[in-house]
Amino acid sequence: MAHVSRRKFLKTFIRRTGFILAAGFTSTPGVFAASLEKVKLNVGYLPIADHLILPVSHAIDNSSYNHININPCLCKSWDEILGKVDMGILDAAFMLAPLAMQRVITGLPMKCLLLGHTNGSVIAVKKSITSYKELKNKTIGIPHTKSTHRLLLYKYLKDRNMEKSINIKLVKVPPPLTIERLKVGEIDGYCVAEPWGIRGIAEGEANILESSKNIMPDHACCIVMVKNRIIEKKPEAMAEWIKSLMSAGRLIHNDSRRASLLQQPYMAHKPADIAQIIKKNLISYNDIRPDRKKLDTISNLSLECGILQEKYNFDQLIDNRFV
């Protein structure tokens, strides 16, 4: 009899304990779900070499993250990226430094966690133009009115004492359309990120006047911007992703062939083009920590040529804790 009572007692205890435990789990689902669920981050990017660390990082590390799931979102223009950021479709984006500065100054709740690269752009012109002196009265395509490329053109001409005397018309052209617009005569040249410079040469449409690394050595251009609420709520996820992006930068230089193949599903560039850019050191992904000196240079030039109306605040723009 005592044996039966013990069995009944144990059964009753297990049933009641199980119920209590179940009630405990179901009454606070967010606690356990939050610890197990990965943060999904929609990241905007363009098909340019400036953003190469994103596809390389995603291809290698995304399946093994503990805290984050990156969803790369290919866009065709900077206006598309900005529109999707404003609509809440994108949580993060690779963004032109002057444009990011201007948007943060006017209240955009995002911070830069990393530089995407340094150098990497080119001034290309139609084949009939062989000198900067022939740019007078010409139409030049740039990716955005608040782009680093506008600064590069300004400095290129200023270094030759021509920034005020030469009359250049700047028009906004999305990077993937630059060669086509050059081919049909809508523009006489373009200042844009690679690989559109070497593609212009390969297709027999362009000459290179100058690479950006020779205009402004080690200059910043695109930076990795993330919405503030995600940074503050999910710092462990941000740390995981930024570590991977920095690792991707090292891999690109150590194994350019692998990097050039990894980008294909994301950017669809010819691997030989990407490998050539890396091997010729036209772009660098080595030191991509947010650097005050590099960003101050961009800010000062932006003020000088009218892109910015006031100087950016480094601490308002940058969050350095993950590097």
Rosetta blueprint (number, residue, H / E / L):
1 M L
2 A H
3 H H
4 V H
5 S H
6 R H
7 R H
8 K H
9 F H
10 L H
11 K H
12 T H
13 F H
14 I H
15 R H
16 R H
17 T H
18 G H
19 F H
20 I H
21 L H
22 A H
23 A H
24 G H
25 F H
26 T H
27 S H
28 T L
29 P H
30 G H
31 V H
32 F H
33 A H
34 A H
35 S H
36 L H
37 E L
38 K L
39 V E
40 K E
41 L E
42 N E
43 V E
44 G E
45 Y E
46 L L
47 P L
48 I L
49 A H
50 D H
51 H H
52 L L
53 I H
54 L H
55 P H
56 V H
57 S H
58 H H
59 A H
60 I H
61 D H
62 N H
63 S H
64 S H
65 Y L
66 N L
67 H L
68 I E
69 N E
70 I E
71 N E
72 P E
73 C E
74 L E
75 C L
76 K L
77 S L
78 W H
79 D H
80 E H
81 I H
82 L H
83 G H
84 K H
85 V H
86 D H
87 M L
88 G L
89 I L
90 L L
91 D L
92 A E
93 A E
94 F E
95 M E
96 L E
97 A H
98 P H
99 L H
100 A H
101 M H
102 Q H
103 R H
104 V H
105 I H
106 T L
107 G L
108 L L
109 P L
110 M E
111 K E
112 C E
113 L E
114 L E
115 L E
116 G L
117 H L
118 T E
119 N E
120 G L
121 S E
122 V E
123 I E
124 A E
125 V E
126 K E
127 K L
128 S L
129 I L
130 T L
131 S L
132 Y H
133 K H
134 E H
135 L H
136 K L
137 N L
138 K L
139 T E
140 I E
141 G E
142 I E
143 P L
144 H L
145 T L
146 K L
147 S L
148 T H
149 H H
150 R H
151 L H
152 L H
153 L H
154 Y H
155 K H
156 Y H
157 L H
158 K H
159 D L
160 R L
161 N L
162 M L
163 E L
164 K L
165 S L
166 I L
167 N L
168 I L
169 K E
170 L E
171 V E
172 K E
173 V L
174 P L
175 P H
176 P H
177 L H
178 T H
179 I H
180 E H
181 R H
182 L H
183 K H
184 V L
185 G L
186 E L
187 I L
188 D L
189 G E
190 Y E
191 C E
192 V E
193 A E
194 E L
195 P L
196 W H
197 G H
198 I H
199 R H
200 G H
201 I H
202 A H
203 E L
204 G L
205 E L
206 A E
207 N E
208 I E
209 L E
210 E E
211 S E
212 S H
213 K H
214 N H
215 I H
216 M L
217 P L
218 D L
219 H L
220 A E
221 C L
222 C E
223 I E
224 V E
225 M E
226 V E
227 K E
228 N H
229 R H
230 I H
231 I H
232 E H
233 K H
234 K L
235 P H
236 E H
237 A H
238 M H
239 A H
240 E H
241 W H
242 I H
243 K H
244 S H
245 L H
246 M H
247 S H
248 A H
249 G H
250 R H
251 L H
252 I H
253 H H
254 N H
255 D L
256 S H
257 R H
258 R H
259 A H
260 S H
261 L H
262 L H
263 Q L
264 Q H
265 P H
266 Y H
267 M H
268 A L
269 H L
270 K L
271 P H
272 A H
273 D H
274 I H
275 A H
276 Q H
277 I H
278 I H
279 K H
280 K L
281 N L
282 L L
283 I E
284 S E
285 Y L
286 N L
287 D L
288 I L
289 R L
290 P L
291 D L
292 R H
293 K H
294 K H
295 L H
296 D H
297 T H
298 I H
299 S H
300 N H
301 L H
302 S H
303 L H
304 E H
305 C L
306 G L
307 I L
308 L L
309 Q L
310 E L
311 K L
312 Y L
313 N L
314 F H
315 D H
316 Q H
317 L H
318 I E
319 D L
320 N L
321 R L
322 F L
323 V L
